[in-house]
Amino acid sequence: NAGVTQTPKFQVLKTGQSMTLQCAQDMNHEYMSWYRQDPGMGLRLIHYSVGAGITDQGEVPNGYNVSRSTTEDFPLRLLSAAPSQTSVYFCASSSRNRDMNTEAFFGQGTRLTVV
Amino acid sequence: AQTVTQSQPEMSVQEAETVTLSCTYDTSESDYYLFWYKQPPSRQMILVIRQEAYKQQNATENRFSVNFQKAAKSFSLKISDSQLGDAAMYFCAYRRTGNTPLVFGKGTRLSVIA
């Protein structure tokens, strides 16, 4: 069972470039979300989705775009990279079924540097 | 909005000793979940322990246990017999039931001294 697969693990971008961080899960989880982790800030929610075709903004959505065309995939797009988007990004998924584990399963993270 | 506060940015403990990490949260909900996640240098987020708010009994997982005080909105993590492998960043997290994502505290970096 692969769990949550997040790619790439590392990425360097130039200011103004765009890119997509990929996230896929094979657990048939309804919920998926993207977080960014910065020193001293914990994990902050960027965008999340409660199911295919449904997305919503989190705490820090500016500069990012998401879509959820399938249950499995939840890509995060950086429209025009800025140095302030230098961070570690995590994708997570979880089930909404109360009888199942409600914990979030995380990908391995992407360390993104914008120069 | 719900908030999670970890008031200890850094903690240290001697190997084999016990340490308690603090976490408080703010919510008006009565039904929710609380979690402690461990993040070692590998960056992987690992679930340590989970508590359901409607359960009065404190959760335990081997050397890890929590002190859940619902009225005080407090959720501390106790690590007994600390091991070098426990050194990591620890995050407290809250999740309301329903279609909601996790809300994290800022983390506590735990060092274990041999």
Chai-1 contact restraints between the chains, C-beta under 6 A:
chainA,res_idxA,chainB,res_idxB,connection_type,confidence,min_distance_angstrom,max_distance_angstrom,comment,restraint_id
A,S33,B,P101,contact,1.0,0.0,6.0,A-B,restraint_1
A,G42,B,F104,contact,1.0,0.0,6.0,A-B,restraint_2
A,G42,B,G105,contact,1.0,0.0,6.0,A-B,restraint_3
A,G42,B,K106,contact,1.0,0.0,6.0,A-B,restraint_4
A,G42,B,G107,contact,1.0,0.0,6.0,A-B,restraint_5
A,L43,B,F104,contact,1.0,0.0,6.0,A-B,restraint_6
A,L45,B,P101,contact,1.0,0.0,6.0,A-B,restraint_7
A,Y48,B,P101,contact,1.0,0.0,6.0,A-B,restraint_8
A,V50,B,N99,contact,1.0,0.0,6.0,A-B,restraint_9
A,T102,B,Y33,contact,1.0,0.0,6.0,A-B,restraint_10
A,E103,B,L47,contact,1.0,0.0,6.0,A-B,restraint_11
A,E103,B,R50,contact,1.0,0.0,6.0,A-B,restraint_12
A,A104,B,L102,contact,1.0,0.0,6.0,A-B,restraint_13
A,F106,B,M45,contact,1.0,0.0,6.0,A-B,restraint_14
A,G109,B,R43,contact,1.0,0.0,6.0,A-B,restraint_15
